[in-house]
Amino acid sequence: MPRSTDPLVIGGVIGDVLEPFTSSVSMGIVYNNCPQVINCCELKPSKILNRPRIEIGGDDLRTFYTLVMVDPDAPSPGNPTQREYLHWLITNIPATTGANFGEEIVSYESPRPIVGIHRIVFVLFRQLPRLTLQPPGRRQNFNTRDFAEIYNLELPVAAMYFNCKRENDQSSGRRR
């Protein structure tokens, strides 16, 4: 069987956070003073203090999306007892716009890894109707799959991740 070249599979996002899916909507992620986020890139905590600009593709303003940002490696990749840590949750984002047009359910909290290299994952779901929901009671141990099931979200339409580690961490491996 041939090995996958999908960065979400190679990086373990498929499996740890998501089931396999086919990307069908474009999603752009840009932090100030950084190039556009691409899968597997590395961003330093000092560069991601403020929430990024998220651009959503699509072709129909009547279609809405939900964006979830999680860290499946919290508090450390070798012992992720807080998997998945929820950093941001936005619903009701109209197609062809950006996250700033949606409803922020959980405010942005910048990732601040303490140990090891963390994967910071953005997942975009297509919604059927507009959503009304309460924020989860806590950020740690959020489960993207369960969230999608509870709110009848379809499979993801886009996902992307970047790696992040402490500024002075010289480690080269993800597991610690």
Disulfide bonds with the S-S distance in Angstrom:
none
